[in-house]
Each structure stands twice: as structure tokens, then as C-alpha cells.
Amino acid sequence: MSLVLYNDLTRTKEPFVPVRKGHVGFYSCGPTVYDYFHIGNARPFIVFDVLRRYLEYSGYTVTFVQNFTDIEDKMIARANREGITVRDLADRFIDEYYKDADALGVRRATHNPLATEHMDEIIGLVSTLIEKGHAYEADGDVFFDVSSFPKYGALSKQSLEELQSGARIEVNERKKHPLDFALWKAKKEGEPSWPSPWGEGRPGWHIECSAMSMKYLGDTLDIHSGGTDLTFPHHENEIAQAEAATGKPFVKYWIHNGYLLIDKEKMSKSLGNFLTARAALEKFPARAIRFFMLSAHYRSPINFSEESLLQAKSAMDRLDNCWSDLGHAIANRKKGERKEGNETAALFPALEEKFRAVLDDDFNTAAATGVLFDGVKAVNTYLKDTEILDPAVLEAAETFFRKLDSVLGILPAEAAGDEGESAGIENLIAERNEARKKKDFRRSDEIRDELAARGIVLEDTPDGTKWKKKG
């Protein structure tokens, strides 16, 4: 089986076939950097990071582009309130984005373009749309003429009339049609601006993504992703701009993740349930948040609650304990003869095939995490019930976890700092074991108590002393 994705443009599952064989051009909408990103934003950041990883795991070369919107009404308003430049505000919250995204295991994009650094591309695209009769200038503003693009509404599956009746539309007598949207905005007092053929001004939000995505990925992208709330008007407008300018399909596969709810309600500041990713990271382990985001199908809504995060933390504790026990077994296994045709060793490649199968079926991360824990169960059973451990089984299990983690990104970190901490713990365990040999039980107990105070639990086994962190 090969990868099949649900395409929001066609409302069907389609076999994934990129424009260029072996290469995927992937654009995912990034944050507007006027504040810390909220936990709802964290879902697409994590989910589409895993899709990118899975494409690479499947053998594709992926160019992954995620933009920063660094000029926008909210940014201008906040910068003016704080008496700083919009550039200073953007730089601050781009840094904060990276801190939180890094903590959540989100890999850096191939390109993170800024709107303010792509004015030539934006102005060039607007000029092309005017030349082709798809846009018009009015007192320094430039609007896209939706009536000039017959396919408008194709992503939303609604007509102009239906979209107009359901949309919040700012009354503007200079527009030809109420749904016409700004490509370029004339300069206002207290706003940053750039020179253009239509006077000083700044770009509209929608044009930024079209211009930047096509610069890095070409006229036709393989995948464009984002939250379902971006379908209209943002992604609908991106299609209109790009295809009106190039005459080519803009995106082959449109992919949107479902809403994140907070205690079963849509997150909003008015309800008092607004939560930033930074606040969530202060309360819950980062890996638990990441695992939680993968525990439901990406197109389904998911409910963020303390109970669900505690369940995710418990799952991570089970994974950590299994990984620790497996590492201990590999380091301290008894030497025994290999058992020919060992069924347990063969189980792990079979589980990896199942992992691929569920992800190939519209990227089902919920089922994929279930396969991971099938592996946890198999390892735990093997270590518990087997007296002489087979190196082939242990190697197959370790390979299984590392391969799946190259996609999911939820195994415990093995950074230098962690290795240093582990070495210190191992040294104390060695000292404790030496004290026990000398029957210095006082020192042995002191070391056990010291480690317990650090959250380290010891288990003495026939193969030596194992340790793990308390959950």
C-alpha cells in the first residue's frame, strides 16, 4: 500500500503522487508573531511535523516551508501600545515560537520565510494580477476581483452568494464585490509601509502566503496544510490569487486538521479558556502534549483537558519504563544461544508494517500510536517471561522503537545533558553495589535515598540494578 490522503479540495481520499518524483513540496501555515502561540496552533505544528517526518521515512526528500506573518493589524496595534517597532515585536515572538516549538519536538522548517523580507515577490504577484484583470486599484488599495475567477469557492464548496451570506464582510464602497479582498493596503498613520506602484503601503494577509510558497516550492505545491478554520477565507483566497496569476493548479493536496477544544468547548478569550502553548508546557510535560496531539485522527476534533493530558503522561511513563528496561536488557543480557526462528523477533518487523499501513491510510496517527504500544506490550512480556534473552530479539525491538520514533518523535530525549545525568546515576548505582558487596548497608541505603529524592527508583534484578524515573 502507498500513502493515501484525504484531499479537502475534492473531498475524497486520493493516492499521493507528488509533482516531482521522489520530492515533496510542503507548505504549512505558520503563526502571526504578535504573542505566544496558543495550544490550538500547537496541534497543526505537531501533526504536520509528523506528516513531514513520515514522508521522509517513506523515502521522499521534503522541502518544508512554514511562514511567519510578521506584519498584520494585531502586530501593529501591540507594537504601538508597547512603544516598539513591529520588527522588534516580531523578532521577540519568533524567538519565543522556536522555544515552544523546539520543546514540543517540532523540527525546524527547511525555510521559515518572513512576509516583510519578500516584498518584491508580493508586489510582483499583485502587479501580475492587475495586468491579467483579476485585481484593481482604488485610492492606494488593491483588491482581488473574486468575480473574475470562476473557480472561487471550490475549496469551500460554496457559491459566491453562499459565501457572502455566511461571511463577516467589512462594508467598503470601493469594492466591486463584497467578497473582494485586499492584496495591498494603503499606508495609514502609525503603520509601517513599503513603496509600491500604488503608493506606500503594506500587503494583505492572504497574498503573503501565495507569494512565499510559490517562491520556495514553485507554481504548484504538493501539500498545503493548516487548521480547518483557515479554509475560508484564507486558503480560498490563496487559490484564487495563485491560479489567477499562473493559470496552473496551486496545490495538489489540501489538508486541514480539526479543531482543538478546551474541556469540550471551543477555545476563546471571552470564555476564559484561552491557553497558550507556553502555559500548557509549564503544567504538562512536552512529550505528553505531543503524544496527546497524535492520539486522535488529525481531521477529528480533539478535547484538551487535564484528564486527557494526565492519561497522555501515563502513556509516556509506560513507554519510558519499557525503553529503560530494554536498554538495561541490551546492556546486561545473559549470553545464551540464539533461538532459530524466534517468533518474538519476527513480531517487530510485522508491527512496523502495520505502522506503515495505518499511516498510509490518510495518516492515522491514532492507530499508529496504538501500534507503538503493541510493541511496548511485546517487549514487556518478553522481558518478564524469558530467562535467557536472545540478542536478535532485543536488537529487533530497539530497531522497531527507533524507526517509529523517527516519525512520532516521542521517545525520551538522549541529549548530552541527559547522558551526563544518566552517567551520574550509573556511577552512584555502581558505588551502591560496591557498598553492598562490602556489607556497608548504611552507605547503600544513603545512596538509594539520595536517588529516591531525585525521583529515581531502583530495582535489583538477577541481571543487575535497573533504574527509572518516577512517573
N, C-alpha and C positions, 0 to 999 in steps of 0.2 A: 504494500500500500504506500502511496505517496501523499504528501500533505494536501489536505482539502480545507479551504477556508470559507466561512460564510461571508459573502460579499454584500454589504449593505446597499450597493448600487443596484444589484439585480435581485436581492432578497432570496438568494439561493446559495447553497454550498457549491463551490467550484474547485476543480483541481488547480493547484498553484503552479503556474508556469510563468516565470519571470520574463521580462522583455529580453534580457541578455542571459544566455545560458550560463548557469553557474554563479550569477551575480544578482544580488537583490538591492534595489534602491528603496530605502525605507525612511519615510518621514513621519515623525510623531510630534504632535503639537506640544510645545513646552509652556512654561509659566510666564505670566506677566509679573515682572520682578519689582513689585511695589511693597511686598510683605513676604513673610514666611509662607511657603505653600501649604495648603490645607490637606487634611488626611484624604479627602476625596480626590485631590490631584495625585496623591501617592499611589492610588490604585493603577491608573494608566502608566505611570512611570515604572512601577514594578512589573506589571503584567506584560507590557510591551518590551521591557528589558528581557524578560524570559523568552518571548517570541523571537527576539533578535538572537538570543543565545541558542535557541532551538534550531533556527535556520543555519547558524554556524555549525552546530553539532551535526546537522544533516548534510554538511559539506559545501554550503554556499559561502561565498565571500559577500559580506554585508556592508554596505555603506549606510550608516545610520545617522540621520540628521534630526536634531531636536533644537528648535529655535528658542531664543529668549525675546519676548516682546519687551523692549526697553524704551518705548515711547508710546504713551497712552494716557487717556484722561485721568485715571486714578493715580498714575505716577506723577503727572503734572501737579495735581491737587495736593498730594502728600509732600512732594518736594517744596512746593510753595509754603505749605504750613510749617515745614521744618526749617525754611530759610536756606535750603541747599539746592544744588543743581540736580536736575533729573539724572545726569550722568553719575553723580555721587550716589544717589539713591539706588540706581541700577547696579552699580558695582558692589554696593553693600549686600544687596539681596541675591545677586548672582553667587557671591561667596557663601551666603547662608544656604542657598539652594544646594550647592555642592556638599556642604557639611551634612545636611539631612539626607540627600540622595546617596552619598557615599555610605552613610551609616545604614541605610536600607539595602545596601548591596547593589544599587543601580550603577551599572558600568557607564563610564563616560562615553558620550556620543562620538562618532567619527568627526562630526562638525557640530558646533553649537553657535550658529550664526546670530548676530545681533541685527535688529532692524536698522539701527542708526548707522551701521557700517555697510549697508547695502542700498544707499540712496540712489546710486547710479542705476542699479538693476530695477529698483522700484519705479523711478522716473521713466526709465526706458520702457517698461511694461505699460505704464499709464499712457505714454505717448503712442505706443502701438495700438492700444485700444481706441484712442481718439481717432487715429488715422484710419482705422478699419470701421469706424462708425458705430462702435459699441460703447463710447463714452463721450461726455460733453462737459465743457467748462462753463461755470456760472459764478461770476464775481470772485474768481480766485479758487473756488472749489471745483473739483472734478468728480462727476458721478458716473457710475456704470448704468447703462440703459438696459434694464432687465428685459424689456420688450423686444430688444434687438437679438436676444439669444433664445431661440425657440425651446431649447432643452432645459431652461431654467425650471427648477422644481423636480428634476429627475431623481436626485438623491433623496429628497423628502417625500417623493411620490405624491406631490400635490400640485395643483394648477396655481397660476398667479393669483386668481381670485381666492382660492382656499388659503394660500399662504398669507395674503393680505388680511383676510378676516381673522386669522389666528395670531398675527404678529403685533407686537408693540411698535408702532411706527411714529417717529417724530415728524410732526407736520412741517413741511418745507415747501413753500410755493415755488421755489426754483427747480424742484424736481419734476421731471416729465411723468414719472410714475411713483406712487407712494413707496414701492419697494426698491427703487433705485438707491444705491448705497455709495458712500463716499470712497473714492480712490485717493483723493488728495484734499487736504483741508487747509484753507487759507489761514495765515497767521493771525493769532489773537494776542492781545496784550498779556504778558506774563508767561508766554509759551515759547519753548524752543522752536526754531524753524530752520529750513534749508531752502536755498534758491531753486527755482524750477521754472519751466517755460510759462507757468501760470501765476508766477509770483512767489514770494516767500510763503512757506507753509510746511506741513508735515504729512506723512502718509496716513491713510486709513488703516485700520487693523487688518482687514481681510487681504489686502494687496501684498502685505509683507510676506505672508506665508507662501503665496503663489510665486513671488519673485525669488525668494530664497530657496525654496525647494527645487525649482527648476534650474537655478544656478548650479547646485551641487549634484542633482540627480537627473538632469535632462528634462525634455518636454513631457515625457510620460514616466510617472513613478510606478514602481511595482506595488508598494503598500503605503497607504496613508492612514494613520490611526489617531484616535483621540477619544475623549469621553462622548457619550451619546448626546449630551447637551450641546455639543458643537456641530451636530448635523445641520441644523438650521439656526441662524443664517450663515455661520462661518464657513463650513465646508461646502455648502451650496454655492456660496459666493466665490470660493476658491475655484470651483469647477468652472463657473461662468467666466471668470477673468482669464484663467489659463487657456481654456479651449477656444474662447473668442479670439485670443491673441495668436494661438499657434495653429488652430484648426485640427489639432490632434487630441486623442483621449488623454486626459490629465492623469488619471490614476486607474490602475487595473483592479485593485482590491481595496475597498473602503472597509475599515474595521473599527468598530466602536465598542467600548466597554460599558457595562451597565452602571447604574447609579450606586453610590455608596450611601447607605442610610445610617443614621446615628440613633440607636435604640428605636429602630423601626420608623423613624421619621426622617424626611429629607433635611439635610443639614442647612441651616440658615442662621444668620446672626440674630434675626428677630425672634427665633425660637430659643435662643440661648444655648444651642447645641453645636455651635461652630467650634471646630477643633483643628489646630494646626498640626502638621506632622511633628514639629518640634515638641509641642506639648505631649503628643502621644508617645514620642521617644523618651520623654522624661518619666513616663508612667509605665511603659511596657518595653520589654526587650525588642531590639530592632528585628532580630530574626523571627520572633513571634509575629510581629506585624507583617513581615514579608510573607511568612507561611500562611497567615490568615488571608492575605490578598489573593493567594493562589488556591485557596481551599474551596472556591466556587468557580463555576464556569465564567469566563470573562464577560459574556454577554448578559449574564444574570445579575439582578441586584444583589447586593451583599450587605448584611447588617453588622455594623461595628458596635460592639458593646463590651463591657468589662468581662462578662461571662465568656463571650466568644474569644476574647484575647487571652483569657486565662486558660481556655481549652487549647489554644494555639501554643501557649507557653508550655503546657503539659506535654504536648506532642513533641516540642523541641527537646524537652528534658528526656523523653524516651529515645529520641534519635541520638542525643549526646551520649547517653549511657551505653547504647548499643555500639556507637562508634568508638567509645573509650574501651569497652570490653573487647571489641575486635582488635584494636590496636595493641592491647595487652596480650591477647592471644597470639598475635603475629610475633610480638617481641619475645614471648616466653613459652611458645608451644613446645610440647614434648616431641622428641624425634620419634616418628613412627613411620611405618611403611605406607606408601600411597595406596589407597584403595582404588583398584581399577574400576572405571565406570561409576564413580561416585555420583549418586543422584543429586546430592545437595550442590555439588559444584556445577552441574548442568542446569540447576534451577535458575542461577543468576543471569546467564545469557537469555534464558527464556523470559525472565522478568523484564530484562532490558528491551526485548522485542515487544512485549506488552506495553511498556512505557512509550515506545515509538508509535505503536498503533493508536493509543488513546490521544496522543498529541497530534498525530496526523489527521485525526478526525476532528477538525475545527478546534485544534489547540485546547484540548480539555485538561487544564491543569489540575482540576479537582480529582479526576481519575488518575492523573499522573502522580500526585502526592500519595494516593492510595497504593499505587504500585511500589513507591518508595517504602512505605510501611509494611508491605508484604515482605520486602527484603529485610526490614528490621525484625519481623517475626521469625523469618527463616534463620537469621543469624543467632538470635536469642535462643531458639530451640536447639540449634546445632551445638552452641557452646554449652548449653545446660545438659544435653543428653549424651554428648560424645566424650569418651575418656581420652582417646588418643586423637588429636586433631590432625587433619590432613592439610598440609600446606597448600595443596591445589584448591581446596575449598576456601581457605582464608584469603588466598590471592584473588579468587573469583569474586568473593564478597567485597573485598576492598575495591577492586576494579569497578564493580557494579555501582557502589556508592559514589565513587569519584566521577564516573561518567554521568550519572544522573545529576550530580551536583554541579557539573559544568553547565547544565541548563537551569536548574532550580536555584542554585546559589544559597543553600540554607545549612550546609554543614558548618560546624564550629570553625571560626577563623583560625588559621595557622600562621598568623603574623609573627614577626620577630619577637614582639613583646610577649605573646602567648607562649612562644617556645622558651623564652627566658624564664617565665613563670613556671612552666612545666619542669624545666631543668631544676629549679629551686625546690619544687615539691619532691621530685625524684631523689634529690640529694638528702632531703630530710627523711624520706622513707628509708633510704639506704642506711642512714645513721640510726634510725629506729630499729631496723632489722639487726644491725650490729649490736645495739644495746640489748636486744632481746637474747641474742646468742650468748652475751656475757652475763645474762640474767640481771641486767641493770633495768629492772622494770619501772623504776621511778623515772628514769630518763625516757624510756619508751613511752610511758603514759604522758609525760610532758609534751613530747613531740606530737602524739595523737591529739592532745587537747589543743595545741597550737594550731594544727592543721584544721581541726574542727572549728575553731574560732574564725578561720579564714573561709569557712564554707566547704572544706574538703572532707569527704567521707572516705575512710579506708576500709578495704575488705581483704582479709587474709585468706588466701586460697592455696591449694597444693602447688600451684604454679607461681606463687609469689604474691606480693601485695599489690592490689589494684586500688586505684583512687578515682574519684569522680567528684564533680561539684554538686553541692546540694541544690535541688530544684526549687 
